Amino acid sequence: MMKLAIVILNWNGAEMMRRYLPSVLRCSKADGVEVIVADNASTDDSLSMLSREFPDVRTVVLQENYGFAGGYNRALSQIDAEYYLLLNSDVKIRQEGWVLPMLRYMDAHEDCAACQPKLRYLREPDMFEYAGAAGGFLDKYGYPFCRGRVMGTMEKDEGQYDEIVPLLWATGAALMVRAKDYWKAGGLDARFFAHQEEIDLCWRLRTRGKQIVCISESVAFHLGGATLNQGNPRKTFLNFRNNLLMLYKNLPEGDLKSVMRVRWWLDRVAMLQSVLKLDFANARAMMRARKEFKRLMPDFEPDRKQNLEARTTEKRVDERKDFFLLWQYYARGRKKYRQLK
């Protein structure tokens, strides 16, 4: 068994890997650490490029595109390691030995199931990056935010979030997770296909008493939007649908009805905003996400029951905050994480 497998899930990302994989290989050299590329049935020249330009990199070849969640589950099941590090293909590393602070922390804290590095924006390296910044939380109604990123506002990294604190979720762009905890919690939910599956997994780990943290000594630089750009209707559909499914799976019994009732109205306000902007494609995507959520609810009922039975406490986890993020951000002008606190 290797200590750490850094696994990059690729789909038609030959150019991304050609650009960023060398930095990962150069900066990840350590005993027991291996970089592996899992290919999600790419139709570009990803596999031939890897064979030609990176012949020493091990590849796991999947027979179809299983999405982020299903692709990782199938790839990781073929890899024997104590820890996995799920890494996006559009991540650049500039710090040699960047994984070592995360490994040391995980080794010393058996109750910690997952961690992430600080995630900065590749195009503006002093700024936090949208996908994970310095670790994530949820508001009362399931809207995610991070230390260093609230809604669309990114902060400059000035060391203000370097302390290690409990998180609700760590970014899927650079997620280190203990293999035994990953599989015990059920892995990523392949039905999500892509988007918010890491939040769902981390929430399950937290309610089972495990810790999630950000290790600020480790830093990764993320380009973001390499597969689907912000505002893409497909991305809107997956984000809305998966967020509702995640809430249904993980909310405590006492919160489920009230949260879902409010979300029904909030999602319709979001649809109306898109219509007023003449963005009919995203309005339709939100409507379709609501319909798909309603259709899938019966399939997720056993998951909800299992998650509730596996909880170590009936209380909500503290990292799901008791405020409404949109009100804080738009009505009260609180655009930084510490203002929310």
ZIMO-V665361 format. One record per residue. N is the residue number from 1. OMEGA is omega in radians with two decimals (NA if undefined). Layout:
N	OMEGA
N	OMEGA
This chain:
1	3.06
2	3.14
3	-3.05
4	3.00
5	3.01
6	-2.99
7	3.13
8	3.10
9	-3.04
10	2.93
11	3.13
12	-3.10
13	-3.10
14	-3.11
15	3.09
16	-3.13
17	3.11
18	-3.08
19	-2.94
20	-3.13
21	3.12
22	-3.13
23	3.11
24	3.14
25	-3.08
26	-3.00
27	-3.07
28	-3.12
29	3.10
30	3.14
31	3.07
32	3.14
33	3.12
34	3.07
35	-3.07
36	3.05
37	3.04
38	-3.06
39	-3.06
40	3.11
41	3.13
42	3.08
43	3.02
44	-3.08
45	-3.08
46	-3.05
47	3.12
48	3.09
49	3.12
50	-3.14
51	-3.06
52	-2.99
53	3.14
54	-3.02
55	-3.12
56	-3.13
57	3.11
58	3.10
59	2.98
60	-3.03
61	3.11
62	-2.96
63	3.06
64	3.13
65	-3.11
66	-3.10
67	-3.13
68	-3.03
69	-3.12
70	3.13
71	3.11
72	3.14
73	-3.11
74	3.14
75	-3.08
76	3.11
77	3.13
78	-3.06
79	-3.12
80	-3.11
81	3.07
82	3.12
83	2.94
84	2.96
85	3.13
86	-3.00
87	3.09
88	-3.12
89	3.14
90	3.09
91	3.08
92	3.14
93	-3.11
94	-2.99
95	3.11
96	-3.11
97	-3.03
98	-3.11
99	-2.99
100	3.08
101	3.11
102	3.12
103	-3.13
104	-3.14
105	-3.12
106	3.11
107	-3.07
108	-3.07
109	-3.09
110	-3.13
111	3.11
112	-3.09
113	-3.05
114	3.07
115	3.09
116	2.94
117	2.91
118	-3.12
119	3.11
120	-3.08
121	-3.05
122	-3.09
123	3.07
124	-2.91
125	3.10
126	-3.06
127	2.98
128	-3.13
129	-2.99
130	-2.92
131	-3.10
132	3.12
133	-3.14
134	3.05
135	-2.90
136	3.13
137	2.98
138	3.01
139	-3.06
140	-3.03
141	3.01
142	3.11
143	-3.11
144	3.03
145	-3.03
146	2.86
147	-3.12
148	3.09
149	3.06
150	-3.02
151	-3.12
152	-3.10
153	3.09
154	3.12
155	2.96
156	3.11
157	3.10
158	-3.13
159	-3.06
160	-3.14
161	-3.10
162	-3.13
163	3.11
164	3.14
165	3.08
166	3.10
167	2.96
168	-3.13
169	3.05
170	-3.02
171	3.05
172	3.10
173	3.12
174	-3.02
175	3.02
176	-3.07
177	3.10
178	-3.00
179	-3.09
180	3.11
181	3.11
182	-3.08
183	3.13
184	3.12
185	3.10
186	-3.14
187	3.06
188	-3.14
189	-3.05
190	3.14
191	3.08
192	-3.07
193	3.11
194	3.09
195	3.05
196	3.08
197	3.11
198	3.08
199	3.10
200	3.13
201	-3.11
202	3.09
203	3.08
204	3.11
205	-3.13
206	-3.12
207	3.03
208	3.04
209	-3.13
210	-3.11
211	3.04
212	-3.11
213	2.98
214	3.12
215	-2.98
216	3.10
217	3.09
218	-3.10
219	3.04
220	-3.10
221	-2.98
222	3.08
223	3.09
224	3.10
225	-3.07
226	-3.13
227	3.11
228	-3.13
229	3.06
230	-3.12
231	3.06
232	-3.10
233	3.09
234	3.11
235	3.09
236	3.12
237	-3.09
238	-3.13
239	-3.14
240	-3.12
241	-3.06
242	3.10
243	3.11
244	3.11
245	3.11
246	3.11
247	-3.13
248	-3.11
249	-2.86
250	-3.10
251	3.01
252	-3.05
253	-3.10
254	-3.09
255	-2.92
256	-3.04
257	-3.09
258	-3.14
259	-3.11
260	3.11
261	3.12
262	-3.14
263	3.09
264	3.14
265	-3.10
266	3.14
267	3.10
268	3.02
269	3.11
270	3.08
271	-3.13
272	3.11
273	3.12
274	3.12
275	-3.14
276	3.07
277	-3.09
278	3.09
279	-3.01
280	-3.13
281	3.13
282	3.05
283	3.09
284	3.13
285	3.11
286	3.13
287	3.12
288	3.11
289	3.10
290	3.14
291	-3.14
292	3.08
293	-3.14
294	3.13
295	-3.05
296	-3.07
297	-3.14
298	3.13
299	-3.09
300	-3.14
301	3.07
302	3.11
303	3.11
304	-3.14
305	3.14
306	3.14
307	3.12
308	3.13
309	-3.10
310	-3.10
311	3.08
312	3.10
313	3.07
314	-3.12
315	3.00
316	3.09
317	-3.04
318	-3.08
319	2.90
320	-2.92
321	-3.06
322	3.04
323	-3.13
324	-3.00
325	-3.08
326	3.08
327	3.13
328	-3.01
329	-3.02
330	-3.07
331	-3.06
332	3.05
333	-3.14
334	-2.96
335	3.09
336	-3.05
337	-3.07
338	3.03
339	3.10
340	-3.14
341	NA
